[in-house]
Amino acid sequence: MPSVPSDPSRPPSLWRDRDFRSLWAGQTASQFGAQAGQVTLPLLAVVALNADATQLGALRAAQQVPILLFSIFVGVWVDRWRSRDVMVRADFGRAVALAAIPVAFLLGVLGMPLLLVLAFLVGVLTVFFDVAYQAALVRLVKRDQLAQGNSALEGSRSAAQIGGPALGGALVSLLSAPIAVVAGAFFFTVSFLSIRRIRHREPLSPDIARPTTTESAKVQPAKVRPARMRRQILEGLRFVAGDPSLRAVGLASAIFQFSFAALMTVYLLFLPRTLHLSGAEVGLVLAAMGPGALVGSVLSAGMPKRFGYGVVLVFSAALADGVMLLVPALHGSTARTIACLMAVNFVFGVFSQLVDVTVMAVRQSITPPAIQGRTVATINFVGMGLTPLGSLLGGFLTATWDPRTSLLVAAIGLVLSPVFMALSPLARLGKELPTPNDPR
């Protein structure tokens, strides 16, 4: 029989591309390392170092404050550097930092100050990696292959959300907490080895090319480059602040991330100390968000066009955040309690992912291509920048009140985000995406 001709309208499979496979494998390993670390580092502080609520809040703040300090600058830097080199160096640094933790513990020198420093360093390098791998895909594949690439990378992230916390919690239970941290170092090492295999070298931006004359070498690095960076950063800030919908996205995200950071700090104390869950059970409960995120990704393909982007955003945010109000009412470590916690996290995963994907579509449609990167960095800066303060607040609340009351206060804070969205221009979005030329 004659062979069936291939469809010329379909782009070639990315799985035949060695460089993309290396990027995907490295990004997958990195996501698993990062997600496992979200459980192992706090449990290490609580179990091995007897951290109190204030110290746990400080630890989570140390992990998150790099987003506030560096995200806007990293967005500009990654546009000027080779993304492969950024990812390789970030992976190597994170692996070394995490491997130092069990060594310090065995030597008897591990304490909260050292753990805070190492957590901060890992957080800084994670900001670099996360921005770089998103830029790498655009530079590595053809435009008509972006959908395939984004689908594969998003699938990896969702899989890591499912397996990473469960793996981290299980390792803390089966091994000691300091040894469990080695899992993160292992995953980052795998990512380092995989991404090193990428052969494609994107050209450096002209902005960072070496000057050709002695005179320009004296002037350009000191004056032109910092001024250009400031101008680019301000352009992103002005664009987001000047668009009502993007401004609402940033403010709603800031309310949510601040409250969610406070809630998670209390949550990671509430589960093991109030409900007396083991490390494996904590990981299992947190992992339930992953399947929910997968379901939310599927629903996001059709729901906004059917019901309207504004309706989906407001109601999904209300359901995701409102379900967390149920957690403080739970008692004990029975199978029923664990099942209820998993159900709550599953619902939260479904509708928070639906919000995330819908917001991404709105942002991408409003933003011109030339300023996409700076818009992402600006919204991340505004939305995620308050997370360190939220983590500190969670520690303060738990130190002041009992964990149930603290959890309820943080959950009420979450609900303020959909209330704000309902009163913003986002609620008025219809079934069609806005465009950069919309008068909004």
Phi, psi and chi 1 to 4 in degrees:
 res  aa     phi    psi   chi1   chi2   chi3   chi4
   1 MET       -  142.5  -65.5 -179.7   61.7      -
   2 PRO   -67.6  147.5   24.5  -33.3      -      -
   3 SER   -70.5  147.3   59.8      -      -      -
   4 VAL   -80.5  122.4  179.0      -      -      -
   5 PRO   -63.9  146.3   24.1  -32.8      -      -
   6 SER   -74.4  153.9   60.1      -      -      -
   7 ASP   -78.3  111.9 -175.5   -3.4      -      -
   8 PRO   -67.3  -16.0   25.0  -33.3      -      -
   9 SER   -79.9  -15.0   65.1      -      -      -
  10 ARG   -93.5  131.7  -63.9 -176.6   60.4 -174.6
  11 PRO   -69.4  151.4   23.8  -32.6      -      -
  12 PRO   -62.4  151.8   21.3  -32.0      -      -
  13 SER   -65.4  133.9  173.0      -      -      -
  14 LEU   -70.7  -20.1  -80.2  174.7      -      -
  15 TRP   -69.2  -10.9  -60.7  113.3      -      -
  16 ARG   -87.5   -7.1  -61.1  177.9 -178.1  177.6
  17 ASP   -94.3  113.8 -174.0  -32.0      -      -
  18 ARG   -61.5  -40.6  171.0 -178.7  168.6  175.6
  19 ASP   -64.5  -41.5  -76.2  -12.8      -      -
  20 PHE   -65.9  -41.0  174.4   76.9      -      -
  21 ARG   -59.5  -38.9  -66.7 -161.8  -54.3  -91.3
  22 SER   -65.9  -41.9  -62.2      -      -      -
  23 LEU   -63.8  -45.7  172.6   64.5      -      -
  24 TRP   -62.6  -45.8  172.1   80.8      -      -
  25 ALA   -63.7  -42.2      -      -      -      -
  26 GLY   -65.9  -43.5      -      -      -      -
  27 GLN   -64.6  -38.3 -177.5  -99.6   -2.6      -
  28 THR   -62.3  -47.6  -59.5      -      -      -
  29 ALA   -62.3  -40.3      -      -      -      -
  30 SER   -63.4  -41.9  176.5      -      -      -
  31 GLN   -63.1  -41.3  -69.4  -70.2  -28.6      -
  32 PHE   -64.0  -41.2  -91.5   91.2      -      -
  33 GLY   -63.1  -42.0      -      -      -      -
  34 ALA   -67.8  -42.5      -      -      -      -
  35 GLN   -68.7  -39.2  -69.7  -65.6  -30.4      -
  36 ALA   -63.2  -37.7      -      -      -      -
  37 GLY   -66.0  -25.3      -      -      -      -
  38 GLN   -64.1  -21.4  -65.7  -63.0  -46.4      -
  39 VAL  -103.1  -43.7  174.6      -      -      -
  40 THR   -68.3  -41.2   55.0      -      -      -
  41 LEU   -66.9  -47.9  -74.9 -179.8      -      -
  42 PRO   -62.5  -40.2  -25.2   35.9      -      -
  43 LEU   -67.7  -33.1  -72.3 -179.1      -      -
  44 LEU   -60.4  -45.0  166.8   67.0      -      -
  45 ALA   -64.6  -41.2      -      -      -      -
  46 VAL   -74.2  -45.8  172.7      -      -      -
  47 VAL   -83.8  -48.3  174.8      -      -      -
  48 ALA   -89.1  -32.3      -      -      -      -
  49 LEU  -108.2    2.1  -58.0 -179.9      -      -
  50 ASN    53.6   42.9  -64.0  -44.1      -      -
  51 ALA   -66.1  141.0      -      -      -      -
  52 ASP   -89.0 -177.0   57.8   26.0      -      -
  53 ALA   -62.6  -41.0      -      -      -      -
  54 THR   -64.7  -42.2  -58.3      -      -      -
  55 GLN   -66.9  -38.3  -69.5  172.7  -39.0      -
  56 LEU   -65.7  -39.6 -177.6   59.5      -      -
  57 GLY   -61.3  -40.6      -      -      -      -
  58 ALA   -65.3  -37.6      -      -      -      -
  59 LEU   -63.8  -47.4  174.1   63.1      -      -
  60 ARG   -65.6  -34.0  -74.1  179.6   50.2   77.3
  61 ALA   -65.6  -39.1      -      -      -      -
  62 ALA   -63.0  -34.9      -      -      -      -
  63 GLN   -69.4  -30.5  -67.4  176.9  -70.1      -
  64 GLN  -100.6  -23.9  -62.8  157.5  -13.7      -
  65 VAL   -63.6  -25.9   76.0      -      -      -
  66 PRO   -57.6  -28.7  -28.7   37.5      -      -
  67 ILE   -62.2  -42.2  -59.0  171.4      -      -
  68 LEU   -68.7  -40.7  173.2   63.7      -      -
  69 LEU   -81.5  -31.5  -62.4  178.9      -      -
  70 PHE  -124.1  -14.7  -59.3  109.8      -      -
  71 SER   -59.2  -44.0   58.3      -      -      -
  72 ILE   -63.9  -41.5  -71.5 -177.8      -      -
  73 PHE   -70.1  -39.2  -58.3   99.8      -      -
  74 VAL   -61.8  -37.7  169.3      -      -      -
  75 GLY   -58.1  -39.3      -      -      -      -
  76 VAL   -74.4  -43.0  177.0      -      -      -
  77 TRP   -62.3  -42.9  -72.0  -29.7      -      -
  78 VAL   -64.2  -30.7  167.3      -      -      -
  79 ASP   -67.1  -19.1  -79.7  -18.6      -      -
  80 ARG  -102.5  -17.0  -61.4 -179.9  173.5 -165.4
  81 TRP  -109.1  165.8  -62.4  -20.1      -      -
  82 ARG   -76.4  123.5  -68.4 -169.7  173.9  101.4
  83 SER   -62.9  -35.5   53.0      -      -      -
  84 ARG   -59.1  -45.2  171.2 -158.7  179.5  -93.5
  85 ASP   -64.7  -39.0  -63.9  -18.2      -      -
  86 VAL   -61.8  -47.0  174.5      -      -      -
  87 MET   -64.0  -43.1  -69.5 -174.8  -72.1      -
  88 VAL   -61.2  -45.5  165.1      -      -      -
  89 ARG   -69.1  -37.0  -68.9  165.8 -175.5  167.8
  90 ALA   -65.2  -42.6      -      -      -      -
  91 ASP   -61.6  -45.9  -82.2  -28.6      -      -
  92 PHE   -61.5  -44.8  179.7   79.1      -      -
  93 GLY   -63.6  -41.6      -      -      -      -
  94 ARG   -66.7  -39.3  -70.3 -173.0  -67.7  179.1
  95 ALA   -62.9  -43.4      -      -      -      -
  96 VAL   -65.1  -43.6  170.7      -      -      -
  97 ALA   -62.3  -43.9      -      -      -      -
  98 LEU   -72.1  -36.3  -70.1 -177.8      -      -
  99 ALA   -65.1  -25.3      -      -      -      -
 100 ALA   -70.7  -22.1      -      -      -      -
 101 ILE   -66.7  -53.4  -68.0  175.6      -      -
 102 PRO   -64.9  -31.1   20.5  -32.0      -      -
 103 VAL   -63.6  -45.5  173.2      -      -      -
 104 ALA   -64.1  -36.3      -      -      -      -
 105 PHE   -65.8  -44.9 -179.6   79.5      -      -
 106 LEU   -65.3  -29.8  -66.8  174.3      -      -
 107 LEU   -83.3   -6.6  -66.1  176.2      -      -
 108 GLY    79.0   20.7      -      -      -      -
 109 VAL  -114.1    4.1  -63.5      -      -      -
 110 LEU   -80.9  122.7 -179.6   63.7      -      -
 111 GLY  -140.1  179.9      -      -      -      -
 112 MET   -61.2  -40.3  -76.4  -56.9  -61.4      -
 113 PRO   -58.0  -46.9  -26.6   36.1      -      -
 114 LEU   -66.3  -39.9  178.9   58.2      -      -
 115 LEU   -63.3  -38.2 -171.5   60.4      -      -
 116 LEU   -63.2  -42.6  -72.0  169.4      -      -
 117 VAL   -63.3  -46.5  171.3      -      -      -
 118 LEU   -66.9  -38.3  -66.7  173.7      -      -
 119 ALA   -63.3  -40.1      -      -      -      -
 120 PHE   -63.0  -44.3  175.6   80.2      -      -
 121 LEU   -61.9  -45.1  176.3   59.6      -      -
 122 VAL   -60.6  -40.2  171.4      -      -      -
 123 GLY   -62.9  -41.1      -      -      -      -
 124 VAL   -61.1  -48.2  171.5      -      -      -
 125 LEU   -68.1  -30.1  -64.7  173.1      -      -
 126 THR   -67.0  -38.0  -62.3      -      -      -
 127 VAL   -59.0  -45.4  171.5      -      -      -
 128 PHE   -61.2  -46.1  -84.4   92.2      -      -
 129 PHE   -64.9  -46.0 -175.7   93.3      -      -
 130 ASP   -64.1  -39.8  -73.2  -11.4      -      -
 131 VAL   -69.1  -40.6  174.1      -      -      -
 132 ALA   -68.2  -39.5      -      -      -      -
 133 TYR   -70.8  -30.5   92.8   73.8      -      -
 134 GLN   -69.4  -37.7  -64.9  178.7   62.1      -
 135 ALA   -70.5  -33.5      -      -      -      -
 136 ALA   -62.5  -38.6      -      -      -      -
 137 LEU   -61.0  -45.4  179.8   66.7      -      -
 138 VAL   -63.0  -35.3  179.1      -      -      -
 139 ARG   -81.0  -19.3  -59.2  172.3 -175.6  178.0
 140 LEU   -95.8  -35.4 -168.8   63.6      -      -
 141 VAL  -114.0  165.3  -53.6      -      -      -
 142 LYS   -75.9  160.5  -62.2  177.8 -179.2  178.0
 143 ARG   -58.2  -39.8 -176.9  178.4  179.0   85.2
 144 ASP   -78.0    0.8   58.9   -3.8      -      -
 145 GLN  -106.5   -0.2  -65.4  175.0  -46.9      -
 146 LEU   -62.6  -37.2  -77.1  174.2      -      -
 147 ALA   -62.4  -43.9      -      -      -      -
 148 GLN   -60.8  -46.5  -66.7 -177.7   41.7      -
 149 GLY   -64.4  -45.5      -      -      -      -
 150 ASN   -62.7  -38.8  -81.1  -43.7      -      -
 151 SER   -62.0  -43.3  176.4      -      -      -
 152 ALA   -65.9  -44.2      -      -      -      -
 153 LEU   -69.3  -37.1  -64.3  179.3      -      -
 154 GLU   -66.6  -37.5  179.4   64.1   20.9      -
 155 GLY   -61.8  -39.1      -      -      -      -
 156 SER   -63.8  -42.4  -63.8      -      -      -
 157 ARG   -63.3  -41.9 -171.0  177.3   70.9   86.4
 158 SER   -66.3  -40.7  -63.5      -      -      -
 159 ALA   -62.5  -38.9      -      -      -      -
 160 ALA   -67.4  -35.0      -      -      -      -
 161 GLN   -63.6  -32.5  -74.5 -179.3  -33.1      -
 162 ILE   -75.7  -52.2  -61.7  170.4      -      -
 163 GLY   -88.9  -28.6      -      -      -      -
 164 GLY   -62.9  -54.0      -      -      -      -
 165 PRO   -62.5  -38.8  -23.9   34.6      -      -
 166 ALA   -63.6  -42.3      -      -      -      -
 167 LEU   -64.0  -44.9  175.0   63.9      -      -
 168 GLY   -61.6  -44.6      -      -      -      -
 169 GLY   -65.0  -40.0      -      -      -      -
 170 ALA   -65.1  -40.4      -      -      -      -
 171 LEU   -66.4  -36.4  -70.8  174.0      -      -
 172 VAL   -63.8  -36.5  170.1      -      -      -
 173 SER   -75.0  -42.2  -67.9      -      -      -
 174 LEU   -78.8  -36.7  -63.2  174.4      -      -
 175 LEU  -113.7 -175.5  -51.7  172.0      -      -
 176 SER   -80.9  158.2   64.4      -      -      -
 177 ALA   -59.4  -43.3      -      -      -      -
 178 PRO   -62.6  -37.5  -24.2   36.0      -      -
 179 ILE   -70.1  -33.3  -57.9  -58.3      -      -
 180 ALA   -62.4  -27.8      -      -      -      -
 181 VAL   -62.9  -24.4  175.1      -      -      -
 182 VAL   -60.0  -26.4  175.9      -      -      -
 183 ALA   -57.6  -42.4      -      -      -      -
 184 GLY   -62.8  -42.9      -      -      -      -
 185 ALA   -61.8  -38.4      -      -      -      -
 186 PHE   -62.9  -47.1  169.3   77.0      -      -
 187 PHE   -63.7  -40.3  -79.4  116.4      -      -
 188 PHE   -67.7  -32.1  -68.1  138.0      -      -
 189 THR   -67.1  -42.0  -59.3      -      -      -
 190 VAL   -60.7  -43.1  171.0      -      -      -
 191 SER   -62.3  -43.5 -180.0      -      -      -
 192 PHE   -56.8  -48.1  166.4   81.3      -      -
 193 LEU   -66.7  -36.4  -65.0  174.1      -      -
 194 SER   -71.0  -48.1  177.7      -      -      -
 195 ILE   -69.4  -26.8  -69.3  174.5      -      -
 196 ARG   -60.5  -22.9  -80.9 -168.3   63.6 -171.1
 197 ARG   -79.8   -7.7  -61.8  178.1   69.7 -115.4
 198 ILE   -66.4  122.7  -63.3  176.1      -      -
 199 ARG   -92.1  -23.7  -66.8  172.5  -66.8 -174.7
 200 HIS   -66.6  133.0  175.5   73.0      -      -
 201 ARG  -121.0  103.8  -60.8  -69.6 -171.9  -86.5
 202 GLU   -69.5  145.5   67.4  -97.3   25.7      -
 203 PRO   -66.3  146.2   24.6  -33.8      -      -
 204 LEU   -68.5  148.2  -70.4  171.8      -      -
 205 SER   -63.7  144.1  166.7      -      -      -
 206 PRO   -57.5  -23.2  -23.1   32.8      -      -
 207 ASP   -63.1  -24.3  -68.5  -24.5      -      -
 208 ILE  -114.8    8.1   60.5  170.1      -      -
 209 ALA   -65.1  149.4      -      -      -      -
 210 ARG   -67.7  140.1  -72.6 -174.4  176.9  -85.3
 211 PRO   -63.5  149.6  -19.3   30.3      -      -
 212 THR   -93.6  -11.7   55.5      -      -      -
 213 THR  -127.4  156.8   67.0      -      -      -
 214 THR   -62.7  -38.4  -56.4      -      -      -
 215 GLU   -64.6  -45.0 -178.1  179.4   -2.3      -
 216 SER   -68.2  -30.4   63.0      -      -      -
 217 ALA   -65.8  -29.5      -      -      -      -
 218 LYS   -76.6  -30.8  -68.0  178.6 -179.8  178.2
 219 VAL   -97.4  -46.6  175.9      -      -      -
 220 GLN   -62.4  -49.1 -173.4  169.1  -15.0      -
 221 PRO   -61.7  -36.2  -21.0   33.1      -      -
 222 ALA   -82.5  -32.2      -      -      -      -
 223 LYS  -113.6  -50.7  -63.5 -177.5  179.2  179.9
 224 VAL   -69.9  -44.0  177.5      -      -      -
 225 ARG   -65.4  -51.1  -66.5  178.1 -172.2  175.8
 226 PRO   -61.2  -38.4  -24.0   35.3      -      -
 227 ALA   -64.8  -40.5      -      -      -      -
 228 ARG   -64.9  -40.9 -178.8  176.0  177.2   82.9
 229 MET   -63.7  -44.8  174.8  176.5  -76.8      -
 230 ARG   -60.8  -41.2  -73.4 -166.4  -63.3  -90.2
 231 ARG   -64.1  -41.2 -175.8  168.9   64.5 -108.2
 232 GLN   -66.6  -40.9  -69.4  174.7  -27.8      -
 233 ILE   -63.3  -44.6  -69.5  172.0      -      -
 234 LEU   -64.8  -34.0  -71.8  173.8      -      -
 235 GLU   -61.7  -42.9  -74.3  174.4   -3.1      -
 236 GLY   -65.4  -43.0      -      -      -      -
 237 LEU   -63.1  -44.3  -70.5  169.2      -      -
 238 ARG   -65.9  -37.6  -78.6 -164.6  -64.4  -96.4
 239 PHE   -65.1  -45.9 -179.7   76.2      -      -
 240 VAL   -66.8  -44.4  172.2      -      -      -
 241 ALA   -65.8  -28.5      -      -      -      -
 242 GLY   -85.2  -13.8      -      -      -      -
 243 ASP  -101.9  121.5 -174.2  -82.2      -      -
 244 PRO   -58.1  -40.0  -24.0   33.9      -      -
 245 SER   -69.7  -45.1  -67.0      -      -      -
 246 LEU   -66.5  -36.7  -67.0 -179.6      -      -
 247 ARG   -62.5  -40.3 -171.6  168.0   63.2 -116.2
 248 ALA   -67.0  -38.9      -      -      -      -
 249 VAL   -59.1  -47.2  166.3      -      -      -
 250 GLY   -63.1  -43.1      -      -      -      -
 251 LEU   -71.1  -41.6  -66.4  174.5      -      -
 252 ALA   -63.1  -39.7      -      -      -      -
 253 SER   -64.7  -39.0  176.9      -      -      -
 254 ALA   -63.1  -43.0      -      -      -      -
 255 ILE   -61.9  -45.7  -64.5  169.9      -      -
 256 PHE   -64.8  -51.1  170.4   81.4      -      -
 257 GLN   -64.1  -37.9  -64.7  -65.4  -12.5      -
 258 PHE   -61.7  -48.5  175.1   79.6      -      -
 259 SER   -70.0  -37.7  -59.4      -      -      -
 260 PHE   -67.5  -36.4 -172.3   68.1      -      -
 261 ALA   -64.0  -41.2      -      -      -      -
 262 ALA   -64.0  -43.4      -      -      -      -
 263 LEU   -63.0  -43.8 -178.0  139.6      -      -
 264 MET   -67.8  -32.8  -75.4  -56.8  -64.0      -
 265 THR   -63.1  -45.1  -60.2      -      -      -
 266 VAL   -67.3  -40.4 -178.5      -      -      -
 267 TYR   -59.2  -43.2 -160.3   45.0      -      -
 268 LEU   -71.8  -14.8  -70.4  170.8      -      -
 269 LEU   -93.1  -36.2  -73.7  167.0      -      -
 270 PHE   -63.9  -42.6  179.2   75.2      -      -
 271 LEU   -65.6  -52.4  -65.5 -179.3      -      -
 272 PRO   -79.7  -30.8   27.8  -32.0      -      -
 273 ARG   -98.3  -34.1  -69.6 -172.0  175.6  174.8
 274 THR   -92.7  -46.6  -57.4      -      -      -
 275 LEU   -89.5  -10.4  -61.2 -175.4      -      -
 276 HIS    60.1   43.4  -55.4  -68.4      -      -
 277 LEU   -83.2  147.0  -59.0 -172.2      -      -
 278 SER   -76.4  171.0   66.9      -      -      -
 279 GLY   -60.6  -40.0      -      -      -      -
 280 ALA   -65.2  -39.2      -      -      -      -
 281 GLU   -68.4  -37.2  -70.2  167.9  -22.9      -
 282 VAL   -61.3  -45.6  170.8      -      -      -
 283 GLY   -61.9  -39.5      -      -      -      -
 284 LEU   -64.7  -42.6 -175.2   63.3      -      -
 285 VAL   -62.7  -47.1  165.3      -      -      -
 286 LEU   -67.6  -32.3  -64.7  176.8      -      -
 287 ALA   -66.5  -19.8      -      -      -      -
 288 ALA   -63.7  -18.9      -      -      -      -
 289 MET   -66.3  -29.8  -67.4 -176.0 -172.1      -
 290 GLY   -62.1  -54.7      -      -      -      -
 291 PRO   -58.7  -35.7  -23.1   32.5      -      -
 292 GLY   -61.2  -40.5      -      -      -      -
 293 ALA   -64.0  -36.1      -      -      -      -
 294 LEU   -63.4  -44.3  -72.8  176.0      -      -
 295 VAL   -63.8  -41.6  174.2      -      -      -
 296 GLY   -61.9  -37.1      -      -      -      -
 297 SER   -63.2  -39.9  -63.9      -      -      -
 298 VAL   -66.4  -45.2  173.5      -      -      -
 299 LEU   -64.4  -30.3  -66.2  176.3      -      -
 300 SER   -67.2  -16.0   65.4      -      -      -
 301 ALA   -69.9  -31.7      -      -      -      -
 302 GLY  -122.9  -26.4      -      -      -      -
 303 MET   -62.1  -44.3  -73.4 -172.0   66.2      -
 304 PRO   -60.9  -38.7  -25.4   36.3      -      -
 305 LYS   -72.4  -24.3  -67.5 -177.4  178.6  180.0
 306 ARG   -84.6  -43.5 -178.8  176.7 -179.3 -178.4
 307 PHE  -106.9  -15.7  -60.7  103.8      -      -
 308 GLY   106.9  140.8      -      -      -      -
 309 TYR   -65.6  -39.8  -75.6   85.9      -      -
 310 GLY   -65.2  -44.3      -      -      -      -
 311 VAL   -61.3  -45.7  171.4      -      -      -
 312 VAL   -63.6  -43.0  169.2      -      -      -
 313 LEU   -61.4  -49.9  -80.6  174.2      -      -
 314 VAL   -67.9  -49.2  172.7      -      -      -
 315 PHE   -71.3  -36.0  -80.4   91.9      -      -
 316 SER   -65.7  -42.9  -64.4      -      -      -
 317 ALA   -63.8  -39.1      -      -      -      -
 318 ALA   -64.8  -41.0      -      -      -      -
 319 LEU   -69.5  -44.1  -71.6  170.6      -      -
 320 ALA   -62.6  -47.7      -      -      -      -
 321 ASP   -77.7  -35.2  -60.2  -17.6      -      -
 322 GLY   -66.5  -32.1      -      -      -      -
 323 VAL   -66.6  -23.4   74.5      -      -      -
 324 MET   -70.3  -15.4  -59.6  -55.3  -69.0      -
 325 LEU   -66.8  -16.3  -68.5  169.0      -      -
 326 LEU   -79.3  -22.7  -58.1  176.3      -      -
 327 VAL   -61.6  -44.7  175.9      -      -      -
 328 PRO   -61.0  -17.8  -23.2   34.4      -      -
 329 ALA   -81.8   -8.0      -      -      -      -
 330 LEU   -82.9  147.2  -61.6  175.7      -      -
 331 HIS  -136.3  150.9  -68.3   77.9      -      -
 332 GLY    77.3  174.1      -      -      -      -
 333 SER  -116.4   30.2   57.6      -      -      -
 334 THR   -73.8  167.3   63.6      -      -      -
 335 ALA   -60.9  -33.8      -      -      -      -
 336 ARG   -65.6  -41.1  178.7  180.0  -63.2  178.2
 337 THR   -63.6  -44.4  -62.1      -      -      -
 338 ILE   -63.0  -41.3  -65.4  172.8      -      -
 339 ALA   -63.7  -39.8      -      -      -      -
 340 CYS   -65.1  -42.5  -71.4      -      -      -
 341 LEU   -62.4  -41.0  -73.6  168.0      -      -
 342 MET   -65.4  -39.1  -67.5  179.4   65.8      -
 343 ALA   -64.7  -42.0      -      -      -      -
 344 VAL   -61.0  -47.3  166.6      -      -      -
 345 ASN   -67.4  -32.9  -76.3  -17.2      -      -
 346 PHE   -64.1  -47.8  177.6   83.0      -      -
 347 VAL   -62.0  -43.0  171.9      -      -      -
 348 PHE   -59.5  -43.6  178.4   83.2      -      -
 349 GLY   -62.5  -41.8      -      -      -      -
 350 VAL   -59.8  -55.2  170.8      -      -      -
 351 PHE   -83.0  -27.3  -68.4  102.3      -      -
 352 SER   -70.2  -35.7   61.8      -      -      -
 353 GLN   -67.5  -37.1 -179.7   74.0   -6.2      -
 354 LEU   -61.8  -40.4 -171.3   52.3      -      -
 355 VAL   -64.4  -46.6  171.5      -      -      -
 356 ASP   -60.2  -47.4  -71.4  -14.6      -      -
 357 VAL   -67.1  -39.8  175.8      -      -      -
 358 THR   -66.7  -42.4  -55.1      -      -      -
 359 VAL   -62.1  -40.0  162.0      -      -      -
 360 MET   -61.4  -42.6 -176.5 -178.3  -60.8      -
 361 ALA   -63.2  -42.3      -      -      -      -
 362 VAL   -62.7  -47.3  172.0      -      -      -
 363 ARG   -60.8  -46.4  172.9 -175.2   56.2   76.3
 364 GLN   -64.0  -34.6  -70.2  174.5  -23.6      -
 365 SER   -73.1  -33.4   68.9      -      -      -
 366 ILE   -77.6  -32.8  -68.0  174.9      -      -
 367 THR   -89.3  128.1  -51.9      -      -      -
 368 PRO   -63.2  150.0  -19.8   31.2      -      -
 369 PRO   -55.7  -36.0  -25.5   33.5      -      -
 370 ALA   -66.2  -16.9      -      -      -      -
 371 ILE  -123.5   15.2 -158.2  172.2      -      -
 372 GLN   -58.5  -48.0  -75.3  -81.8   -7.3      -
 373 GLY   -61.7  -44.7      -      -      -      -
 374 ARG   -70.4  -29.8  -80.9  166.8  -75.2  169.4
 375 THR   -67.0  -44.3  -59.3      -      -      -
 376 VAL   -59.0  -47.6  173.2      -      -      -
 377 ALA   -62.6  -39.6      -      -      -      -
 378 THR   -66.1  -46.2  -60.3      -      -      -
 379 ILE   -65.9  -38.3  -68.7  177.2      -      -
 380 ASN   -63.0  -40.7  -75.7  -12.9      -      -
 381 PHE   -63.3  -47.2  170.9   76.2      -      -
 382 VAL   -67.8  -45.3  174.2      -      -      -
 383 GLY   -73.0  -44.4      -      -      -      -
 384 MET   -93.4  -12.0  -59.7  -70.3  -68.2      -
 385 GLY   -63.2  -26.0      -      -      -      -
 386 LEU   -88.9   -2.2  -67.0  178.1      -      -
 387 THR   -60.8  -38.1   54.3      -      -      -
 388 PRO   -60.0  -40.4  -21.7   32.7      -      -
 389 LEU   -66.9  -36.2  -62.0  178.1      -      -
 390 GLY   -63.0  -41.7      -      -      -      -
 391 SER   -63.4  -42.1  -65.8      -      -      -
 392 LEU   -63.0  -39.6  -68.3  174.1      -      -
 393 LEU   -63.1  -40.7  175.4   63.7      -      -
 394 GLY   -60.4  -41.7      -      -      -      -
 395 GLY   -65.4  -39.7      -      -      -      -
 396 PHE   -65.4  -43.4  172.9   78.0      -      -
 397 LEU   -60.9  -44.6  -70.4  175.6      -      -
 398 THR   -68.4  -32.8  -50.8      -      -      -
 399 ALA   -72.5  -24.9      -      -      -      -
 400 THR   -92.7  -44.5  -54.8      -      -      -
 401 TRP  -115.5  177.8  -62.3  -31.9      -      -
 402 ASP   -76.4  159.2   64.4  -84.1      -      -
 403 PRO   -59.5  -35.4  -26.8   35.3      -      -
 404 ARG   -65.0  -45.7  -67.9 -174.2 -170.6  -81.1
 405 THR   -63.8  -42.4  -56.6      -      -      -
 406 SER   -62.4  -41.0  -57.5      -      -      -
 407 LEU   -65.1  -39.6 -158.9   58.9      -      -
 408 LEU   -65.2  -42.7 -179.7   60.2      -      -
 409 VAL   -61.4  -44.9  170.3      -      -      -
 410 ALA   -64.7  -38.7      -      -      -      -
 411 ALA   -65.7  -37.4      -      -      -      -
 412 ILE   -63.1  -38.0  -68.2  172.6      -      -
 413 GLY   -60.9  -37.2      -      -      -      -
 414 LEU   -59.5  -41.0  -83.0 -177.2      -      -
 415 VAL   -65.9  -20.5  178.2      -      -      -
 416 LEU   -64.8  -25.9  -64.3  178.3      -      -
 417 SER   -65.1  -53.0  178.8      -      -      -
 418 PRO   -64.2  -29.8   18.8  -31.4      -      -
 419 VAL   -62.1  -44.4  170.5      -      -      -
 420 PHE   -62.8  -42.5  174.1   82.5      -      -
 421 MET   -61.2  -39.0  -67.9  172.1   65.6      -
 422 ALA   -64.0  -26.4      -      -      -      -
 423 LEU   -96.4    1.1  -60.4  175.0      -      -
 424 SER  -103.1  173.0   77.0      -      -      -
 425 PRO   -61.1  -19.8  -23.8   33.6      -      -
 426 LEU   -60.7  -35.8  -66.0  174.1      -      -
 427 ALA   -66.3  -20.4      -      -      -      -
 428 ARG   -93.3    1.8  -62.4 -167.9  -68.1  -88.3
 429 LEU   -66.6  138.2  -66.3  174.2      -      -
 430 GLY   -95.8 -152.9      -      -      -      -
 431 LYS   -83.2   -9.0  -62.5 -179.2 -179.4 -179.5
 432 GLU  -110.6  140.9  -61.9  -65.2  -30.0      -
 433 LEU   -69.2  144.8  -75.9  168.2      -      -
 434 PRO   -71.0  166.5   26.9  -34.5      -      -
 435 THR  -122.9  165.9   67.2      -      -      -
 436 PRO   -60.8  -20.0  -25.5   33.8      -      -
 437 ASN   -93.5    0.7  -64.9  -36.0      -      -
 438 ASP   -61.6  144.2  -82.9   -2.1      -      -
 439 PRO   -77.9    5.4   28.7  -34.9      -      -
 440 ARG   -62.9      -  -91.8 -171.9  -70.0  -88.6
